[in-house]
Amino acid sequence: MNGKLCVKTGERLTSSLLPSQGPVLQSRQARALAALSCTEEESPMPTLKVTDETFMDDVVKAPGLVLVDFWAQWCGPCKAMAPLLEEVADELAGKVTIAKLDVDENPGVATFFEIVSVPTLKMFKDGKVSSEEIGTVPKDQLIEWILKEV
């Protein structure tokens, strides 16, 4: 059986839970359902949660490529990006670390990097910002962006 298991409800979140409205719409609905049904803390995730306290070790001092998603709980586009980032983290494991930083819970790092819009994605290469994207990014464009930085 495929789909993401929600630890909170025990449901397997798949497009089959949704009315048949075509594969693209079902996929979007399934991602939205997954983002709303399971919070970050309740579902197993391949992304790395970072905080003001762990940012230096987990991102700046980390070897290789780290993509940081600056996001907020109240942000709809951030919630829409969450399942895409999980998929990309799975698909590109070993090539990139995808980290998530809640800007409301971690204002120090968010202020330091002058985050004024969420979602903001910053790519860190050898501890330095190499590029950034502001707003939602389609999965294929996200993968292309990461692979270009590897």
C-alpha positions, 0 to 999 in steps of 0.5 A: 500500500502506498501513501504517507502514514499519518501518525496522528490519525493512523490514516494512510494519506493517498489520492484514493481518499479523495473523489476522482477528479483527475490525477493532477488534482488528486495529487494536489489534494492529497498533498494538501490533505497530508500537510493539514492532517499531520503536523511536522512533529507528528509525521516521520519526515526525511527533512531535518528540523533546525532551530536557532540553537542547531542551525550552526551545526546542522547547516553552516558546519554541515558538509555538502549541500543543504537546502533550508526551507524558511517557513511558518505554520500559518503559511498556506504556500509553506504547507503546500511545499512541505510534501514536495520537500519530503519527496525531494529529500527522499529522492535526492538523499545523499546529494542534499540535506533538506532542512526546515526552520520555522521562522516564528519559533526561530526568529534569530536565524530568520532575522539574520538572513533577513527573511521577510517572505515565506516560504524562502528557500536558501541553498547553502554550499560549504556553509555559505548561501549559494542561491535562493528562491522565494515562494513556491517552487514546482518539484521538477524545478526544485530538483533541477535547481538542487542538481545544478548546485551539486 
